[in-house]
Amino acid sequence: MLRKCCSAIIILYCAVFYCSCQSGSPAGTNTRDTTGLFPPPIHESGTPVSTLDKSPLDVVYFPMEYPKLKMIGSIKTPPVFRIFYSRPQKSGRQIFGGVVKFGERWRLGANEATEIEFFQDVTIQGTKVRKGDYILYCIPQPTEWTLILNGDLYSWGLKIDEAKDIFKFTVPVVKAARPIEEFTMETEATNTGANLWIGWDDTRVALPVDIR
């Protein structure tokens, strides 16, 4: 008898809880939780936490997948370089010659300036680049891009100080095999070091990094 009573109470509680969540809300719409079990995230000041960015931050390493290799103990040396960048989406737009203007500075992504950190000295197109942190941005043209390393760290990508440009490299444009929806950077091992591939929409370029 006691077991039956307990079961009835549990069923009644669940029914009341369900009705309280659904009452006053059209079918198929999301309702704000009023139970207090899942309150929205807020700062201690009471202001809401910022929502997910449309151009999320990402990081790419060389060697590729470096943190995973380090975690499983298959690599002991520091990475050669890593890049922090944001990844906007194509979303049906014409990117180069449209959203990204030819002949104008572009931050290689969105939001904050893209940053590259070299953990050792490298050589790029015959130029010695000392280890350290740099902003990486470009000036795109239809057939080639100028990739630029700049010293104005921790800045917003639309406010690049050209006076702090350090190195400039020209690389040819390669037609992408298929449209690239999300702006993407990736690394590829070569006989002399690595290629840093940069691609979006129908366009790709590669920056060779020599570590010999």
Helices and strands as residue ranges (DSSP letters): H 2-22, E 57-62, H 66-71, E 81-86, E 115-118, E 122-124, E 127-129, E 132-140, E 144-150, G 162-164, E 165-172, E 174-189, E 193-210
